[in-house]
Amino acid sequence: MRIEPSDGHRPSRSILVASITLIMAIWAVNYLAVKFALRYLQPLTLASFRVVAASLFMLAIYPIAARLPAFSADLRAHKQPRTLRDLFTFAYLGFFCIGLNQMCFTVGLRYTSIAHSSLILGMGPIYALVLAVLFRLEKLTLGKALGMAVSFIGVAILASGSGGVSRHSPTLTGDFITLCGSLAFALYVVLGKRVAGNYDALTMTTWNYLFGGLIILPIAINRAFALGPLSNWQSIPWTAWVCLAFTAIFSSTLAYLFYFWLLRYLEASQLSAFSYLLPVSATILGILFLNERGSWSELFGAALALLGLFLTESARSS
């Protein structure tokens, strides 16, 4: 869905492409940042701190973002008092999108590789389609079914390529946790689609972050006490805190706001096309900076999964 700008001004193609590239770069580097921070922080500590910090930052920049042309017109069009029903909607959407999704991504990455994590998350449109069919929000066609089948076969090959799908597989635990997070986000997409027309994007996102942060706050407080005295906090390298700040500020909030700005000028399908590059770029960064390596079967499975995703999205677009 594209929102036409009221001022008629459209950025040049080079600016739009550069903006998309920047978002994909932020999300690709995010894998490295999380992997590095996990060397010094426990998974639950990093995950909970990240969610709460992102929620606080989102609340802080809301007044600024509300004045931007990308959000102000939509904000005025949907301005209305909030009811308990609205707050309940924001609460469960925040739980799936912010709480469960980002917690599972961070914890899962501790036990799997960047290649596996990025590809499992990249299959998000497939999971969303399955849920949309189950909720009767979208019809299942032969083209969509074929694409989904190819993707699932690819993911199965990818999972088995690191030692077999068994309890002895070195990445199976992380893959499963990451999958749970991706399914949570897919559920958020399907449930959010039902109510998206009732709210502007900025307000809905801010409320989701607020409730997501409140839900995870008790875990963050518990992990803060678990870190112990100030000396333990000081023993954590400053670079780890920088990585935490990057994931909370850039990849969790600013990149998403930037994404909504791009939706004013581009179709969602055009933006989705660039998302195919994310698993590839993230994997390359993992190989270059973390010395991650994969087998030929994992490479084949990843290629097959991306092909299935392309076939599915092509069927949905047509």
C-alpha positions, 0 to 999 in steps of 0.5 A, a space after each residue: 500500500 502506498 500513501 500519496 504525499 499531500 505536497 506532491 513532492 516525490 524524492 528522486 529515484 536515487 534517494 529512494 534506492 539509497 534509503 532502502 539500501 540504508 535500511 537493509 544495511 542497518 538490519 544486516 549489521 544488526 545481526 553482527 551487533 547482536 552476535 557481538 553483544 551476546 559475547 558479554 551479555 546473557 541472551 535474556 539480559 540483552 533481549 530484555 534491555 533491547 526491548 525496553 530501551 527501544 520502547 523508551 526511545 520510541 516514546 522520546 522521538 514520537 513528538 518529533 516524528 509526529 511533526 514530520 510530513 511522512 506522519 503528520 497528515 495520517 496522524 490528523 486523519 486518525 486522531 481520536 480518543 483511545 478506548 479500552 478496546 484500543 489499548 487491548 489491541 495495542 497490548 496484544 500486538 505489542 506482545 507479538 511484535 515487540 515482546 515475543 518477536 524481538 526477544 526470540 530473535 535475540 535469544 535465538 541468535 545466541 544458539 544459531 548462525 547468522 545465515 540460519 537466523 536471517 533466512 528463517 526471519 526472511 521467510 516471514 511472508 510465508 508464515 504470514 500467508 499461512 496464517 492469513 489463509 487460516 484466518 480466511 483473510 487470503 485465498 490459497 492458490 496453486 502458485 502460492 502453495 507451490 511457492 510455500 512448499 519449495 520454501 519449506 523444503 529449502 528451510 528443512 534442508 538448511 536445518 538438516 545441513 548443520 548436523 541433521 534435524 535432531 537434538 544433536 543439531 548444533 543450531 536446532 535450538 536457536 533455529 526453533 527459537 528464531 522460528 517462534 519469533 518469526 511466527 509471532 511477527 507473522 501473527 502480528 502482521 495478520 492481526 494488525 491487518 485487521 485493525 490497521 485502517 483504524 489507526 495511523 502508522 506512527 501512533 499504532 507503532 508507538 503504542 505497540 512499543 509502549 506495551 511491548 516494553 511494559 510486558 518485558 520490563 519485569 524481565 529487564 529489572 530481574 536481569 539488571 539485578 542479576 548483573 549484580 554490583 556496579 563493578 560487574 556492569 563496568 566489566 562489560 566492554 563499552 563496545 557491547 553497550 554500543 551494540 545494544 544501543 545500535 540494536 535498540 535505536 537504529 534497527 528497532 526504531 529508526 529503521 522502521 520509521 524510515 520504512 514507513 516513510 518509504 511506504 509513502 512513495 513505494 508499493 509494499 511489494 517494491 520494498 519486499 523485493 529488496 528484502 531478498 537481499 537481507 539474508 544474503 548480505 547478513 550471511 556475507 557479513 557473518 562470514 567476513 567478520 565472525 568467520 561463520 561457514 556453511 555446508 553446500 547443503 545449507 547453501 542449496 537449502 537457502 537458495 531453495 527457500 529464497 526461490 520459494 519465497 519469490 514464487 509465493 510473493 509473485 503469486 500474491 502480487 499477480 
